[in-house]
Each structure stands twice: as structure tokens, then as C-alpha cells.
Amino acid sequence: MQKRLSAAGERLARAVVRLESALESNPPRGRGEQVSGQADILAQQLERMRGENVKLRKLIQGSAERLDDAIVEFKILLAE
């Protein structure tokens, strides 16, 4: 049992050393950078959605105009 605990302790110590060296060579981004990156992604999504919104408004406007024209023509046909 003591040998297993000792071996586990050595493995843990080696893992800690590897983790520390990995963190030194690749420091994690700060929380501010993560938030900034997420804000950039959200800003890009917002711009795409605004563009889609403009396209949809134009499509709706065109459809409404065609529908109004069709209603006028239908009323003219009914009046004849």
C-alpha cells in the first residue's frame, strides 16, 4: 500500500511540474480578453442580424405592395 501511495505521489508531482511548465509556455488569456473576444463575436452576429433585418424589411415591403396591387385589381374585377 505504501509503495502505491508513493508512486501516486510521484506521478502527481510530475503532473504538477508538467502543468506548471505548460502554463509558463502558454499562459491562459485573462478574463478581460475572453470577455472582449466574446463581445467581438456578439458584435459580428449583431451586424449580420441587422443586415438580415434590412433584407427582411425590404422583402416584406415588396410583398405588401404586391398584395395591395392584387387587392386593387381584384376589387376592379369585382366592380365590373
N, CA and C of each residue as an Amber inpcrd file, in Angstrom:
protein
   240
   0.8190000  -1.1830000   0.0000000   0.0000000   0.0000000   0.0000000
   0.8710000   1.2590000   0.0000000   1.9010000   1.2610000   0.7830000
   2.7990000   2.4160000   0.8770000   3.4770000   2.6800000  -0.4630000
   3.8560000   1.6050000  -1.1810000   4.5010000   1.7800000  -2.4830000
   3.5390000   2.4340000  -3.4700000   2.2780000   2.0150000  -3.4290000
   1.2850000   2.5890000  -4.3440000   1.0650000   4.0660000  -4.0500000
   0.9950000   4.4140000  -2.7700000   0.8350000   5.8200000  -2.4050000
   2.0450000   6.6370000  -2.8360000   3.2100000   6.0710000  -2.6510000
   4.4350000   6.7570000  -3.0440000   4.4780000   6.9580000  -4.5580000
   4.1150000   5.9230000  -5.3120000   4.0970000   6.0180000  -6.7740000
   3.0650000   7.0500000  -7.2350000   1.9000000   7.0520000  -6.5930000
   0.8680000   8.0270000  -6.9430000   1.3460000   9.4430000  -6.6440000
   2.0330000   9.6220000  -5.5340000   2.5780000  10.9310000  -5.1820000
   3.5980000  11.4020000  -6.2000000   4.4410000  10.4880000  -6.6710000
   5.4350000  10.8400000  -7.6820000   4.7650000  11.2150000  -9.0050000
   3.7460000  10.4490000  -9.3850000   3.0160000  10.7700000 -10.6170000
   2.3540000  12.1440000 -10.5050000   1.7860000  12.4160000  -9.3500000
   1.1510000  13.7150000  -9.1250000   2.1760000  14.8410000  -9.1970000
   3.3310000  14.6310000  -8.5970000   4.3840000  15.6500000  -8.6300000
   4.8380000  15.9100000 -10.0620000   5.0040000  14.8520000 -10.8600000
   5.3970000  15.0210000 -12.2660000   4.3040000  15.7500000 -13.0500000
   3.0550000  15.4180000 -12.7570000   1.9440000  16.0800000 -13.4450000
   1.9100000  17.5690000 -13.1160000   2.1760000  17.9040000 -11.8640000
   2.2090000  19.3130000 -11.4560000   3.3270000  20.0450000 -12.1820000
   4.4870000  19.4200000 -12.2780000   5.6160000  20.0360000 -12.9810000
   5.2670000  20.2550000 -14.4490000   4.6700000  19.2470000 -15.0880000
   4.2670000  19.3900000 -16.4970000   3.2440000  20.5110000 -16.6600000
   2.2800000  20.5760000 -15.7570000   1.2570000  21.6150000 -15.8230000
   1.8610000  23.0030000 -15.6500000   2.7600000  23.1420000 -14.6910000
   3.4050000  24.4370000 -14.4690000   4.2150000  24.8680000 -15.6830000
   4.9510000  23.9430000 -16.2770000   5.7490000  24.3120000 -17.4520000
   4.8500000  24.6320000 -18.6420000   3.7360000  23.9230000 -18.7670000
   2.7950000  24.2200000 -19.8480000   2.1770000  25.5970000 -19.6590000
   1.8320000  25.9470000 -18.4330000   1.2560000  27.2630000 -18.1620000
   2.2640000  28.3770000 -18.3900000   3.5320000  28.1110000 -18.0980000
   4.5610000  29.1230000 -18.3270000   4.7590000  29.3720000 -19.8160000
   4.7130000  28.3230000 -20.6040000   4.9300000  28.4880000 -22.0410000
   3.6770000  28.9700000 -22.7640000   2.4960000  28.6910000 -22.2260000
   1.2250000  29.1120000 -22.8260000   0.3190000  29.6880000 -21.7440000
   0.5520000  30.9290000 -21.3300000  -0.2880000  31.4760000 -20.2570000
  -1.7370000  31.6020000 -20.7230000  -2.6790000  31.3320000 -19.8390000
  -4.0860000  31.4560000 -20.2300000  -4.4370000  32.9140000 -20.4620000
  -5.3980000  33.1440000 -21.3600000  -5.8420000  34.5110000 -21.5890000
  -6.5640000  35.0050000 -20.3500000  -6.4360000  36.2680000 -20.1140000
  -7.1170000  36.8670000 -18.9670000  -8.6170000  36.9170000 -19.1870000
  -9.3270000  37.1010000 -18.1330000 -10.7920000  37.1590000 -18.2000000
 -11.2440000  38.3130000 -19.0910000 -10.5210000  39.4170000 -19.0210000
 -10.8680000  40.5670000 -19.8570000 -10.7510000  40.2520000 -21.3330000
  -9.7080000  39.5160000 -21.7060000  -9.5360000  39.1360000 -23.1080000
 -10.6440000  38.1960000 -23.5490000 -11.0570000  37.2910000 -22.6780000
 -12.1370000  36.3670000 -23.0200000 -13.4270000  37.1360000 -23.2460000
 -13.7160000  38.0730000 -22.3590000 -14.9310000  38.8770000 -22.4900000
 -14.8640000  39.7140000 -23.7560000 -13.6920000  40.2770000 -24.0310000
 -13.5180000  41.0840000 -25.2290000 -13.7350000  40.2440000 -26.4830000
 -13.2000000  39.0280000 -26.4870000 -13.3930000  38.1320000 -27.6260000
 -14.8480000  37.7670000 -27.8190000 -15.5330000  37.5120000 -26.7230000
 -16.9580000  37.1920000 -26.8100000 -17.7500000  38.4010000 -27.2900000
 -17.3620000  39.5870000 -26.8490000 -18.0430000  40.8060000 -27.2820000
 -17.8550000  41.0110000 -28.7830000 -16.6610000  40.7170000 -29.2920000
 -16.4130000  40.8370000 -30.7310000 -17.2990000  39.8830000 -31.5150000
 -17.4190000  38.6570000 -31.0380000 -18.2670000  37.6670000 -31.7110000
 -19.7160000  38.1300000 -31.7070000 -20.1770000  38.6170000 -30.5600000
 -21.5550000  39.1050000 -30.4660000 -21.7800000  40.3140000 -31.3710000
 -20.7920000  41.1920000 -31.4790000 -20.9170000  42.3610000 -32.3530000
 -21.0280000  41.9310000 -33.8130000 -20.2630000  40.9270000 -34.2130000
 -20.3510000  40.4140000 -35.5810000 -21.7180000  39.7960000 -35.8400000
 -22.2120000  39.0320000 -34.8770000 -23.5340000  38.4320000 -35.0270000
 -24.6080000  39.5100000 -35.1180000 -24.4710000  40.5620000 -34.3240000
 -25.4270000  41.6630000 -34.3530000 -25.4430000  42.3260000 -35.7240000
 -24.2810000  42.5580000 -36.3010000 -24.2090000  43.1780000 -37.6230000
 -24.8630000  42.2970000 -38.6830000 -24.6220000  40.9850000 -38.6120000
 -25.2660000  40.0710000 -39.5620000 -26.7800000  40.1160000 -39.4050000
 -27.2360000  40.1270000 -38.1570000 -28.6740000  40.1520000 -37.9080000
 -29.2960000  41.4640000 -38.3870000 -28.5860000  42.5600000 -38.2190000
 -29.0910000  43.8430000 -38.7190000 -29.2150000  43.8100000 -40.2390000
 -28.2190000  43.2360000 -40.8990000 -28.2830000  43.1060000 -42.3510000
 -29.4500000  42.2390000 -42.7910000 -29.6580000  41.1310000 -42.0900000
 -30.7890000  40.2620000 -42.4050000 -32.1050000  40.9860000 -42.1440000
 -32.1510000  41.7880000 -41.0930000 -33.3570000  42.5390000 -40.7580000
 -33.7090000  43.5150000 -41.8810000 -32.7060000  44.1980000 -42.4150000
 -32.9340000  45.1310000 -43.5180000 -33.4750000  44.3830000 -44.7320000
 -32.8730000  43.2400000 -45.0500000 -33.3410000  42.4460000 -46.1920000
 -34.7780000  41.9880000 -45.9920000 -35.0960000  41.5310000 -44.7780000
 -36.4570000  41.0730000 -44.4960000 -37.4630000  42.2120000 -44.5760000
 -37.0890000  43.3890000 -44.0910000 -37.9980000  44.5430000 -44.1770000
 -38.2890000  44.8910000 -45.6320000 -37.2550000  44.8550000 -46.4720000
 -37.4550000  45.1350000 -47.8960000 -38.3480000  44.0790000 -48.5300000
 -38.1350000  42.8250000 -48.1740000 -38.9550000  41.7380000 -48.6990000
 -40.4090000  41.9020000 -48.2750000 -40.6250000  42.2360000 -47.0080000
 -41.9840000  42.4410000 -46.5030000 -42.6360000  43.6250000 -47.2030000
 -41.8900000  44.7050000 -47.3710000 -42.4340000  45.8870000 -48.0390000
 -42.8370000  45.5560000 -49.4730000 -41.9740000  44.8460000 -50.1800000
 -42.2960000  44.4580000 -51.5550000 -43.5080000  43.5460000 -51.6160000
 -43.5940000  42.6070000 -50.6870000 -44.7450000  41.6980000 -50.6530000
 -46.0270000  42.4590000 -50.3440000 -45.9610000  43.4050000 -49.4250000
 -47.1440000  44.2040000 -49.0750000 -47.6060000  45.0330000 -50.2650000
 -46.6630000  45.6040000 -50.9900000 -47.0260000  46.3960000 -52.1710000
 -47.6820000  45.5240000 -53.2340000 -47.1320000  44.3430000 -53.4730000
 -47.7350000  43.4370000 -54.4600000 -49.1200000  42.9840000 -54.0140000
 -49.2830000  42.7370000 -52.7310000 -50.5860000  42.3360000 -52.2050000
 -51.5930000  43.4720000 -52.3600000 -51.1750000  44.6970000 -52.0610000
 -52.0650000  45.8500000 -52.2430000 -52.4840000  45.9840000 -53.7010000
 -51.5370000  45.8220000 -54.6240000 -51.8560000  45.8870000 -56.0530000
 -52.8400000  44.7940000 -56.4470000 -52.6370000  43.5840000 -55.9350000
 -53.5330000  42.4700000 -56.2530000 -54.9370000  42.7320000 -55.7120000
 -55.0370000  43.3270000 -54.5320000 -56.3490000  43.6360000 -53.9480000
 -57.0660000  44.6820000 -54.7950000 -56.3370000  45.7030000 -55.2420000
 -56.9350000  46.7350000 -56.0950000 -57.4460000  46.1110000 -57.3860000
 -56.6420000  45.2660000 -58.0120000 -57.0670000  44.6060000 -59.2520000
 -58.2870000  43.7240000 -59.0160000 -58.3090000  43.0220000 -57.9090000
 -59.4340000  42.1500000 -57.5860000 -60.7070000  42.9730000 -57.3890000
 -60.6030000  44.1070000 -56.7050000 -61.7680000  44.9760000 -56.5000000
 -62.2740000  45.5320000 -57.8240000 -61.3430000  45.8740000 -58.7220000
 -61.7380000  46.3660000 -60.0470000 -62.4910000  45.2770000 -60.7980000
 -61.9900000  44.0410000 -60.7310000 -62.6600000  42.9290000 -61.4110000
 -64.0440000  42.6720000 -60.8170000 -64.1820000  42.7980000 -59.5280000
 -65.4760000  42.5910000 -58.8820000 -66.4670000  43.6910000 -59.2590000
 -65.9550000  44.8960000 -59.4600000 -66.8260000  46.0270000 -59.7880000
 -67.3570000  45.9440000 -61.2110000 -66.6950000  45.2420000 -62.0900000
 -67.1250000  45.1590000 -63.4990000 -68.3340000  44.3150000 -63.6630000
